[in-house]
């Protein structure tokens, strides 16, 4: 014979402390879950507006994000001359190997925060059509200079044009402020890819971003990378559907 429902109700009132603690714990767990899902949705929407159908970001086999990917120099050279990469008017490939990292920096209001940093090159800005230098200028390749996303201005000490910030034991000078029209790049630091590789003592790039040739499509490119000759090097090409 089962225990009557009235017993459970009476027990809950008798054990008020335990009941309140249980209800509070469940409510807290639900609140945390809602917060995490909201943050995940926010990140998804931010990244969805960061890509372009004209570009592809190439990741290493097994990588799930830029931060855990790797592209060697030899692979970057092979990719740059592939037939799916668009050429400019002078016949040069429109492609840029990049390095992705994060630094734990002091905030202006106290405490620390992780700030993403992107090592890129001359083609990096041109490949992001909605990105521009809103203040100052682009960093000069070969120099310890950076541009800071506009969302970071005021949040961290030194992130103003003419200012300086310490990253990995090295002083970097702020050459300009980057405005990507609300894309995720507004929260990044951009600097010369070769200098960042040297500072981080890394042997390889993280990813490769390329402008796709007119005939190239992401789905077909993924099928190509799934073929035996490419499988060991690259997992997939990534692109969001936003312009």
C-alpha positions as a LaTeX table, in Angstrom:
\begin{tabular}{lrrr}
\hline
Residue & $x$ (\AA) & $y$ (\AA) & $z$ (\AA) \\
\hline
Unk1 & 0.00 & 0.00 & 0.00 \\
Unk2 & 1.43 & 3.41 & $-1.00$ \\
Unk3 & 2.04 & 6.29 & 1.38 \\
Unk4 & $-0.92$ & 8.73 & 1.37 \\
Unk5 & $-0.36$ & 12.08 & $-0.32$ \\
Unk6 & $-1.50$ & 13.88 & 2.82 \\
Unk7 & 1.49 & 12.40 & 4.64 \\
Unk8 & 3.91 & 14.05 & 2.25 \\
Unk9 & 2.15 & 17.42 & 2.60 \\
Unk10 & 2.16 & 17.18 & 6.40 \\
Unk11 & 5.80 & 16.12 & 6.41 \\
Unk12 & 6.77 & 19.13 & 4.30 \\
Unk13 & 5.20 & 21.51 & 6.84 \\
Unk14 & 6.76 & 19.70 & 9.78 \\
Unk15 & 10.25 & 19.78 & 8.26 \\
Unk16 & 10.07 & 23.43 & 7.22 \\
Unk17 & 13.83 & 24.02 & 7.27 \\
Unk18 & 14.70 & 21.07 & 5.05 \\
Unk19 & 11.81 & 21.86 & 2.69 \\
Unk20 & 12.85 & 25.50 & 2.35 \\
Unk21 & 16.46 & 24.49 & 1.71 \\
Unk22 & 15.40 & 22.02 & $-0.99$ \\
Unk23 & 13.16 & 24.54 & $-2.73$ \\
Unk24 & 15.90 & 27.18 & $-2.58$ \\
Unk25 & 18.49 & 24.77 & $-4.03$ \\
Unk26 & 16.17 & 23.82 & $-6.90$ \\
Unk27 & 15.40 & 27.46 & $-7.62$ \\
Unk28 & 19.10 & 28.34 & $-7.60$ \\
Unk29 & 19.90 & 25.49 & $-10.00$ \\
Unk30 & 17.16 & 26.59 & $-12.38$ \\
Unk31 & 18.38 & 30.21 & $-12.24$ \\
Unk32 & 21.95 & 29.15 & $-13.05$ \\
Unk33 & 20.73 & 27.02 & $-15.96$ \\
Unk34 & 18.72 & 29.92 & $-17.38$ \\
Unk35 & 21.73 & 32.23 & $-17.03$ \\
Unk36 & 24.07 & 29.79 & $-18.78$ \\
Unk37 & 21.60 & 29.23 & $-21.63$ \\
Unk38 & 21.13 & 32.98 & $-22.00$ \\
Unk39 & 24.89 & 33.54 & $-22.17$ \\
Unk40 & 25.27 & 30.74 & $-24.71$ \\
Unk41 & 22.51 & 32.26 & $-26.83$ \\
Unk42 & 24.17 & 35.66 & $-26.60$ \\
Unk43 & 27.52 & 34.26 & $-27.72$ \\
Unk44 & 25.80 & 32.41 & $-30.56$ \\
Unk45 & 24.08 & 35.57 & $-31.78$ \\
Unk46 & 27.30 & 37.58 & $-31.51$ \\
Unk47 & 29.27 & 35.03 & $-33.51$ \\
Unk48 & 26.49 & 34.60 & $-36.04$ \\
Unk49 & 26.91 & 38.25 & $-36.97$ \\
Unk50 & 30.69 & 37.98 & $-37.25$ \\
Unk51 & 31.06 & 35.85 & $-40.36$ \\
Unk52 & 30.49 & 36.34 & $-44.07$ \\
Unk53 & 29.32 & 33.93 & $-46.73$ \\
Unk54 & 32.26 & 35.11 & $-48.82$ \\
Unk55 & 34.84 & 33.94 & $-46.26$ \\
Unk56 & 35.84 & 30.63 & $-44.72$ \\
Unk57 & 37.79 & 29.97 & $-41.53$ \\
Unk58 & 39.81 & 26.77 & $-41.80$ \\
Unk59 & 40.38 & 24.69 & $-38.67$ \\
Unk60 & 42.69 & 21.80 & $-37.87$ \\
Unk61 & 41.29 & 18.27 & $-37.83$ \\
Unk62 & 39.59 & 17.65 & $-34.46$ \\
Unk63 & 39.44 & 21.34 & $-33.50$ \\
Unk64 & 36.12 & 22.75 & $-32.28$ \\
Unk65 & 37.13 & 26.42 & $-32.10$ \\
Unk66 & 39.85 & 28.87 & $-33.10$ \\
Unk67 & 41.44 & 28.62 & $-29.67$ \\
Unk68 & 42.27 & 24.91 & $-29.97$ \\
Unk69 & 43.06 & 24.83 & $-33.68$ \\
Unk70 & 46.46 & 24.81 & $-35.32$ \\
Unk71 & 47.72 & 25.45 & $-38.87$ \\
Unk72 & 51.40 & 24.95 & $-39.67$ \\
Unk73 & 53.31 & 27.28 & $-41.97$ \\
Unk74 & 53.51 & 24.58 & $-44.64$ \\
Unk75 & 49.75 & 24.05 & $-44.46$ \\
Unk76 & 49.16 & 27.80 & $-44.67$ \\
Unk77 & 51.27 & 28.01 & $-47.84$ \\
Unk78 & 49.34 & 25.10 & $-49.40$ \\
Unk79 & 45.99 & 26.62 & $-48.52$ \\
Unk80 & 46.93 & 30.05 & $-49.87$ \\
Unk81 & 47.42 & 28.66 & $-53.39$ \\
Unk82 & 44.38 & 26.34 & $-53.36$ \\
Unk83 & 41.87 & 26.81 & $-56.17$ \\
Unk84 & 39.04 & 27.70 & $-53.80$ \\
Unk85 & 40.84 & 30.88 & $-52.64$ \\
Unk86 & 40.08 & 34.12 & $-54.47$ \\
Unk87 & 42.91 & 36.20 & $-55.95$ \\
Unk88 & 43.20 & 39.97 & $-55.95$ \\
Unk89 & 43.85 & 42.08 & $-59.06$ \\
Unk90 & 47.56 & 41.31 & $-58.86$ \\
Unk91 & 47.01 & 37.56 & $-58.57$ \\
Unk92 & 47.86 & 37.31 & $-54.87$ \\
Unk93 & 45.64 & 35.05 & $-52.71$ \\
Unk94 & 43.19 & 36.84 & $-50.41$ \\
Unk95 & 44.03 & 34.82 & $-47.32$ \\
Unk96 & 45.43 & 35.41 & $-43.86$ \\
Unk97 & 46.84 & 32.96 & $-41.28$ \\
Unk98 & 45.95 & 34.04 & $-37.76$ \\
Unk99 & 46.74 & 33.31 & $-34.13$ \\
Unk100 & 44.06 & 33.31 & $-31.43$ \\
Unk101 & 44.92 & 33.70 & $-27.74$ \\
Unk102 & 43.55 & 35.20 & $-24.52$ \\
Unk103 & 45.16 & 37.33 & $-21.84$ \\
Unk104 & 44.06 & 37.85 & $-18.23$ \\
Unk105 & 44.20 & 41.62 & $-17.77$ \\
Unk106 & 43.42 & 44.11 & $-15.02$ \\
Unk107 & 40.14 & 46.00 & $-15.39$ \\
Unk108 & 39.87 & 49.73 & $-14.82$ \\
Unk109 & 37.35 & 49.16 & $-12.00$ \\
Unk110 & 39.45 & 46.45 & $-10.33$ \\
Unk111 & 39.65 & 42.69 & $-10.75$ \\
Unk112 & 40.73 & 40.83 & $-13.86$ \\
Unk113 & 39.10 & 39.68 & $-17.07$ \\
Unk114 & 40.05 & 37.46 & $-20.00$ \\
Unk115 & 40.50 & 39.42 & $-23.22$ \\
Unk116 & 40.78 & 37.63 & $-26.60$ \\
Unk117 & 43.72 & 38.61 & $-28.79$ \\
Unk118 & 44.05 & 37.99 & $-32.51$ \\
Unk119 & 47.34 & 37.96 & $-34.37$ \\
Unk120 & 46.60 & 38.87 & $-37.97$ \\
Unk121 & 48.12 & 40.66 & $-40.93$ \\
Unk122 & 47.46 & 43.10 & $-43.78$ \\
Unk123 & 44.56 & 41.03 & $-45.16$ \\
Unk124 & 42.90 & 40.54 & $-41.78$ \\
Unk125 & 41.09 & 43.87 & $-41.80$ \\
Unk126 & 40.21 & 43.73 & $-45.51$ \\
Unk127 & 38.60 & 40.30 & $-45.08$ \\
Unk128 & 36.21 & 41.68 & $-42.43$ \\
Unk129 & 34.07 & 43.99 & $-44.52$ \\
Unk130 & 32.23 & 45.56 & $-41.58$ \\
Unk131 & 35.41 & 46.26 & $-39.61$ \\
Unk132 & 37.23 & 49.58 & $-39.81$ \\
Unk133 & 39.68 & 51.69 & $-37.85$ \\
Unk134 & 37.46 & 54.25 & $-36.12$ \\
Unk135 & 40.26 & 56.14 & $-34.41$ \\
Unk136 & 44.01 & 56.29 & $-34.91$ \\
Unk137 & 45.47 & 53.85 & $-37.44$ \\
Unk138 & 46.08 & 50.17 & $-38.11$ \\
Unk139 & 49.11 & 48.60 & $-36.44$ \\
Unk140 & 52.30 & 48.41 & $-38.48$ \\
Unk141 & 53.47 & 44.81 & $-39.16$ \\
Unk142 & 56.72 & 44.06 & $-37.36$ \\
Unk143 & 56.06 & 46.51 & $-34.54$ \\
Unk144 & 54.76 & 45.90 & $-31.03$ \\
Unk145 & 51.53 & 47.71 & $-31.78$ \\
Unk146 & 47.87 & 46.75 & $-31.52$ \\
Unk147 & 44.38 & 47.98 & $-32.23$ \\
Unk148 & 41.72 & 47.58 & $-29.55$ \\
Unk149 & 38.07 & 46.78 & $-30.14$ \\
Unk150 & 35.84 & 49.72 & $-29.26$ \\
Unk151 & 34.07 & 47.73 & $-26.52$ \\
Unk152 & 37.35 & 47.50 & $-24.60$ \\
Unk153 & 38.01 & 51.23 & $-24.55$ \\
Unk154 & 37.72 & 52.46 & $-20.97$ \\
Unk155 & 37.39 & 48.94 & $-19.56$ \\
Unk156 & 41.13 & 48.32 & $-19.29$ \\
Unk157 & 43.89 & 50.78 & $-18.37$ \\
Unk158 & 45.95 & 52.00 & $-21.31$ \\
Unk159 & 43.54 & 50.99 & $-24.07$ \\
Unk160 & 43.37 & 54.40 & $-25.70$ \\
Unk161 & 45.15 & 55.64 & $-28.81$ \\
Unk162 & 48.71 & 56.42 & $-27.76$ \\
Unk163 & 48.41 & 54.28 & $-24.62$ \\
Unk164 & 50.23 & 51.07 & $-23.77$ \\
Unk165 & 49.34 & 47.70 & $-22.28$ \\
Unk166 & 51.43 & 44.81 & $-20.96$ \\
Unk167 & 50.80 & 41.42 & $-22.59$ \\
Unk168 & 52.88 & 38.32 & $-21.87$ \\
Unk169 & 55.66 & 40.43 & $-20.39$ \\
Unk170 & 55.82 & 42.69 & $-23.44$ \\
Unk171 & 54.70 & 46.30 & $-23.82$ \\
Unk172 & 52.33 & 46.91 & $-26.71$ \\
Unk173 & 51.41 & 50.39 & $-27.91$ \\
Unk174 & 47.82 & 51.17 & $-28.94$ \\
Unk175 & 47.80 & 52.45 & $-32.52$ \\
Unk176 & 44.05 & 52.58 & $-33.09$ \\
Unk177 & 40.50 & 51.64 & $-32.10$ \\
Unk178 & 38.66 & 48.95 & $-34.09$ \\
Unk179 & 34.95 & 49.22 & $-34.89$ \\
Unk180 & 33.33 & 46.12 & $-36.40$ \\
Unk181 & 29.74 & 47.36 & $-36.24$ \\
Unk182 & 28.75 & 45.27 & $-33.23$ \\
Unk183 & 30.57 & 42.09 & $-34.22$ \\
Unk184 & 32.59 & 40.00 & $-31.76$ \\
Unk185 & 35.79 & 41.68 & $-32.97$ \\
Unk186 & 34.78 & 44.77 & $-30.97$ \\
Unk187 & 35.93 & 42.87 & $-27.87$ \\
Unk188 & 39.31 & 41.75 & $-29.25$ \\
Unk189 & 42.86 & 43.03 & $-29.42$ \\
Unk190 & 44.48 & 42.77 & $-32.86$ \\
Unk191 & 48.22 & 42.76 & $-33.46$ \\
Unk192 & 50.81 & 41.51 & $-35.95$ \\
Unk193 & 50.61 & 37.72 & $-36.25$ \\
Unk194 & 54.36 & 37.15 & $-36.48$ \\
Unk195 & 55.10 & 39.30 & $-33.43$ \\
Unk196 & 52.40 & 37.53 & $-31.40$ \\
Unk197 & 53.77 & 34.11 & $-32.41$ \\
Unk198 & 57.19 & 35.20 & $-31.21$ \\
Unk199 & 55.88 & 36.53 & $-27.88$ \\
Unk200 & 53.83 & 33.38 & $-27.22$ \\
Unk201 & 56.66 & 31.13 & $-28.46$ \\
Unk202 & 54.27 & 29.21 & $-30.70$ \\
Unk203 & 55.44 & 27.32 & $-33.80$ \\
Unk204 & 52.15 & 27.45 & $-35.72$ \\
Unk205 & 49.16 & 29.61 & $-36.52$ \\
Unk206 & 45.70 & 28.90 & $-35.10$ \\
Unk207 & 43.51 & 29.26 & $-38.18$ \\
Unk208 & 43.42 & 30.46 & $-41.76$ \\
Unk209 & 40.78 & 32.86 & $-43.04$ \\
Unk210 & 40.30 & 33.02 & $-46.81$ \\
Unk211 & 38.07 & 34.82 & $-49.30$ \\
Unk212 & 36.29 & 32.13 & $-51.31$ \\
Unk213 & 36.50 & 32.07 & $-55.08$ \\
Unk214 & 33.22 & 32.70 & $-56.89$ \\
Unk215 & 32.70 & 29.01 & $-57.61$ \\
Unk216 & 33.56 & 27.83 & $-54.08$ \\
Unk217 & 30.89 & 26.87 & $-51.56$ \\
Unk218 & 31.27 & 25.94 & $-47.88$ \\
Unk219 & 29.37 & 22.64 & $-48.18$ \\
Unk220 & 31.48 & 21.50 & $-51.12$ \\
Unk221 & 34.64 & 22.60 & $-49.33$ \\
Unk222 & 33.74 & 20.53 & $-46.27$ \\
Unk223 & 33.19 & 17.49 & $-48.48$ \\
Unk224 & 36.58 & 18.07 & $-50.04$ \\
Unk225 & 38.25 & 18.30 & $-46.64$ \\
Unk226 & 36.57 & 15.04 & $-45.65$ \\
Unk227 & 38.45 & 13.29 & $-48.47$ \\
Unk228 & 41.43 & 11.14 & $-47.53$ \\
Unk229 & 44.04 & 13.59 & $-48.83$ \\
Unk230 & 42.80 & 16.41 & $-46.59$ \\
Unk231 & 41.37 & 14.57 & $-43.58$ \\
Unk232 & 44.55 & 14.47 & $-41.53$ \\
Unk233 & 45.08 & 18.21 & $-41.82$ \\
Unk234 & 41.71 & 19.91 & $-41.65$ \\
Unk235 & 38.42 & 19.19 & $-39.97$ \\
Unk236 & 36.16 & 21.69 & $-41.66$ \\
Unk237 & 35.66 & 25.13 & $-43.11$ \\
Unk238 & 33.50 & 27.38 & $-41.02$ \\
Unk239 & 31.33 & 30.30 & $-42.03$ \\
Unk240 & 28.30 & 32.00 & $-40.52$ \\
Unk241 & 25.32 & 32.93 & $-42.64$ \\
Unk242 & 25.54 & 36.64 & $-41.86$ \\
Unk243 & 26.87 & 39.16 & $-44.32$ \\
\hline
\end{tabular}
